[in-house]
Amino acid sequence: MINCLPEYEIERFIEEDLPYGDLTTHLLGMGAHPGRIVFTTREETTLCCTEEAARVLGKCGATVTTCLPSGSELPAGFKFLAAEGSAQSLHAGWKVALNLLEYASGIASRTQRIVAKSRAVNPAISVVTTRKSFPGTKKIAIKAVMAGGALPHRLGLSETVLVFKQHTAFLGGLEGFLGTVAGLGLKSRETKIIVEADNTEEAMLIARSTADVVQLDKVSPLELKSTVAAIRAANPNILISAAGGINEANAAEYAATGIDIIVLSSVYFGKPSDIGVDIQPA
């Protein structure tokens, strides 16, 4: 089940757009007129934040009559969210709901396409996303990633052990650090230890240690394929992930190298989904 955003977030979104009421609707004198709002896909879309959009409309005074769940994969022209209420309530919730739906569904749709392309060539591969979402949007971004069929690589610094060269620089370099991995594992028995490598030589050093995952950063698919074979020969039990520059255009190529995990940020950046809205008098 994909988590919904907490109530205070919904209220914050509405307050951000509607701090003192809707001046246009007020001056036009049409706020009490009954009406209906319908949201429709304009392109193939993996939905996300339909639940939050429905709650926005509900908090603005409308009654939701149709709402498909996040994660639904729809063709163009599909009506997936509808509500009835006064013109005032419909106009108050309209843009907040639409912005949530378009941005979140854009991430979910990109994620779904990458997952599908990657698993078409490597059915066992995991697709996970970094913590490079825009500050303040993490809850929405993570929900969208999960709606698209992926998982977060790490939610933050508090629950993972991921060692970069920026860490080992303080520990005598990579080789100096790798001598301490066994002890680190004893301190964090429930947490996998991931160590990043910038090239094949570093990856082989990590593979011969007791690390759980070797993560190769910004290595081309051609080089990665031979490196994966060498790592498997040295340590068949270590997991291999690839990160850096992976996107919808090349994800399948990376998946075909035989890695276990794709790590990417690209799903956060791109075009929002195109969703149409129709508001009519009842």
C-alpha positions in Angstrom: 0.0 0.0 0.0 1.3 3.5 -0.9 1.1 5.9 2.0 -1.0 9.0 1.8 0.2 12.4 2.8 -0.7 13.6 6.4 -3.6 16.0 6.9 -1.4 19.0 7.8 0.3 18.7 4.3 -3.1 18.9 2.6 -4.1 21.9 4.6 -0.7 23.6 3.9 -1.2 23.1 0.1 -4.6 24.7 0.2 -3.5 27.6 2.5 -0.6 28.3 0.1 -3.0 28.8 -2.8 -6.0 30.2 -1.0 -4.8 32.2 2.0 -7.7 34.7 2.1 -10.4 33.2 -0.2 -11.0 33.2 -3.9 -11.4 36.9 -5.0 -12.5 36.1 -8.6 -15.3 33.7 -7.6 -16.4 36.1 -4.9 -16.6 39.2 -7.2 -18.4 37.2 -9.9 -21.1 36.2 -7.4 -21.3 32.6 -8.6 -19.8 30.8 -5.6 -23.1 29.2 -4.5 -24.0 27.7 -7.9 -23.8 23.9 -7.9 -21.4 22.3 -10.3 -19.2 19.3 -11.2 -15.4 18.9 -11.8 -13.9 16.0 -13.8 -10.2 15.2 -14.2 -9.2 13.3 -17.4 -5.8 11.9 -18.7 -4.7 13.5 -21.9 -1.9 11.0 -22.4 -0.9 7.5 -21.2 -0.4 8.1 -17.5 0.5 6.3 -14.3 -1.6 8.1 -11.7 -0.3 9.4 -8.4 -1.7 11.6 -5.6 -5.3 11.0 -6.6 -6.1 10.4 -2.9 -4.5 13.7 -1.9 -6.3 15.6 -4.8 -9.6 14.1 -3.6 -8.9 15.2 0.0 -8.1 18.7 -1.3 -11.5 18.9 -3.0 -13.2 17.5 0.1 -11.6 20.0 2.4 -12.7 22.8 0.1 -16.3 21.6 0.4 -16.8 19.4 -2.6 -18.1 15.8 -2.5 -15.9 13.3 -4.4 -17.8 10.9 -6.6 -15.0 9.1 -8.5 -11.4 8.5 -7.5 -9.1 5.8 -9.0 -6.1 4.9 -6.8 -2.5 6.0 -7.2 -0.6 3.5 -9.3 -3.4 3.1 -11.9 -2.0 2.9 -15.4 -4.4 4.6 -17.8 -4.7 5.4 -21.5 -5.4 8.9 -22.8 -8.9 10.1 -22.4 -9.8 8.3 -19.2 -11.9 10.1 -16.5 -10.4 9.2 -13.1 -11.4 11.8 -10.5 -14.7 13.7 -10.2 -16.5 15.7 -7.5 -19.6 17.7 -7.1 -20.2 20.9 -5.0 -20.6 24.6 -5.1 -18.7 26.6 -7.7 -16.7 28.1 -4.8 -15.6 24.7 -3.5 -14.7 23.4 -7.0 -12.6 26.5 -8.0 -10.9 26.6 -4.5 -9.6 23.0 -5.0 -9.1 22.9 -8.7 -5.5 24.1 -9.2 -4.1 22.6 -6.0 -5.5 19.2 -6.9 -4.3 19.5 -10.5 -0.8 20.6 -9.6 -0.5 17.6 -7.2 -1.8 15.2 -9.9 0.3 16.5 -12.7 3.7 16.7 -10.9 3.3 13.4 -9.0 1.9 11.5 -12.0 4.8 12.8 -14.1 7.3 11.2 -11.7 5.2 8.0 -11.5 4.8 7.7 -15.2 8.6 8.2 -15.9 9.3 5.7 -13.1 6.9 3.1 -14.6 8.4 3.4 -18.0 11.9 2.9 -16.7 10.9 0.0 -14.5 9.2 -1.7 -17.5 12.1 -1.2 -19.8 14.7 -2.4 -17.3 12.7 -5.5 -16.3 12.1 -6.4 -19.9 15.8 -7.3 -20.2 16.5 -8.1 -16.5 13.4 -9.3 -14.7 15.1 -9.5 -11.3 16.5 -6.0 -11.3 15.6 -3.5 -8.6 15.0 0.2 -9.6 15.6 2.6 -6.7 15.7 6.4 -6.5 18.1 8.8 -4.8 17.3 11.5 -2.2 17.8 14.2 -4.8 14.1 15.2 -4.9 13.4 19.0 -4.6 13.5 20.0 -0.9 10.0 20.0 0.7 8.5 17.5 -1.8 10.0 14.2 -0.6 6.7 12.7 0.6 5.1 13.4 -2.8 8.2 12.2 -4.7 8.5 8.9 -2.8 4.8 8.2 -3.2 5.2 8.8 -6.9 8.2 6.6 -7.2 6.4 3.8 -5.5 3.3 4.3 -7.6 5.5 3.8 -10.6 6.8 0.5 -9.3 10.2 1.5 -7.9 11.5 2.1 -4.3 13.6 4.7 -2.6 17.4 4.0 -2.5 17.6 5.8 0.8 15.1 8.1 2.5 17.8 10.1 4.2 21.1 9.8 6.1 19.6 8.2 9.2 18.8 4.7 8.0 21.5 3.7 5.5 25.2 3.1 5.4 26.5 4.4 2.0 30.2 5.1 1.9 31.5 7.6 -0.7 35.1 8.7 -1.4 34.1 11.9 0.5 34.0 9.6 3.6 37.1 7.5 2.9 39.1 10.7 2.3 39.0 11.1 6.1 39.9 7.4 6.7 43.1 6.9 4.8 41.5 6.3 1.4 39.5 3.4 0.1 41.9 0.6 1.0 42.3 2.0 4.5 38.6 2.0 5.0 38.0 -1.4 3.5 40.1 -2.9 6.3 37.5 -1.7 8.8 34.4 -3.0 6.9 34.1 -6.2 9.0 34.0 -4.2 12.2 31.5 -1.8 10.7 29.3 -4.7 9.8 29.3 -5.9 13.5 28.1 -2.4 14.6 25.2 -2.4 12.1 24.1 -6.0 11.7 20.6 -5.1 10.3 21.9 -2.6 7.8 23.6 -3.4 4.5 26.9 -1.6 3.9 27.1 0.0 0.4 30.5 1.3 -0.9 30.7 3.4 -4.0 33.4 2.9 -6.7 34.4 5.3 -9.4 36.1 2.6 -11.6 36.8 -1.1 -12.1 39.9 -1.1 -9.9 38.0 0.3 -6.9 35.1 -2.0 -7.6 37.3 -5.1 -7.4 38.8 -3.9 -4.1 35.3 -3.5 -2.7 34.2 -6.9 -4.1 37.0 -8.6 -2.1 35.9 -7.0 1.1 32.9 -7.9 3.3 30.8 -5.0 2.0 27.2 -6.0 1.0 26.9 -3.8 -2.1 29.4 -2.3 -4.5 27.9 0.8 -6.3 29.6 1.9 -9.5 29.2 5.6 -10.3 29.1 7.0 -13.8 30.5 3.9 -15.5 29.4 3.4 -19.1 27.3 0.2 -19.8 30.1 -1.2 -22.0 32.7 -1.0 -19.2 30.1 -2.0 -16.6 29.4 -5.3 -18.3 32.9 -6.5 -18.1 33.3 -5.2 -14.6 30.1 -7.1 -13.5 31.6 -10.3 -14.8 34.9 -9.7 -12.9 33.0 -8.9 -9.7 30.9 -12.0 -10.0 34.0 -14.1 -10.4 35.7 -12.5 -7.3 32.6 -12.5 -5.1 29.4 -14.1 -6.3 27.6 -13.0 -3.1 28.0 -9.2 -3.3 25.3 -7.2 -4.9 26.1 -4.7 -7.7 24.4 -1.4 -8.3 25.0 1.3 -10.9 24.3 5.0 -10.4 24.9 8.3 -12.3 23.4 9.4 -15.5 20.8 6.6 -15.8 17.5 7.7 -17.4 14.7 6.4 -19.5 16.8 6.4 -22.7 19.6 4.1 -21.3 18.1 2.3 -18.3 17.5 -0.9 -20.4 21.1 -0.9 -21.5 22.3 -0.6 -17.9 19.9 -3.4 -16.8 21.3 -5.7 -19.5 24.8 -5.5 -18.0 23.7 -8.0 -15.3 23.7 -5.6 -12.3 21.3 -6.1 -9.4 20.2 -2.5 -8.8 19.7 0.6 -10.8 20.0 3.9 -8.8 18.7 7.0 -10.4 17.5 10.6 -9.9 16.2 11.3 -13.4 12.5 10.5 -12.6 12.3 13.6 -10.5 13.1 15.9 -13.4 10.9 16.2 -16.5 7.5 17.2 -17.8 4.5 16.9 -15.6 1.7 14.7 -16.8 -0.9 16.3 -19.0 -4.2 16.2 -17.2 -7.4 17.9 -18.4 -10.0 19.5 -16.1 -13.6 20.3 -16.9 -15.8 22.3 -14.6 -19.4 22.7 -15.5 -22.6 23.9 -13.8 -24.7 21.0 -12.4 
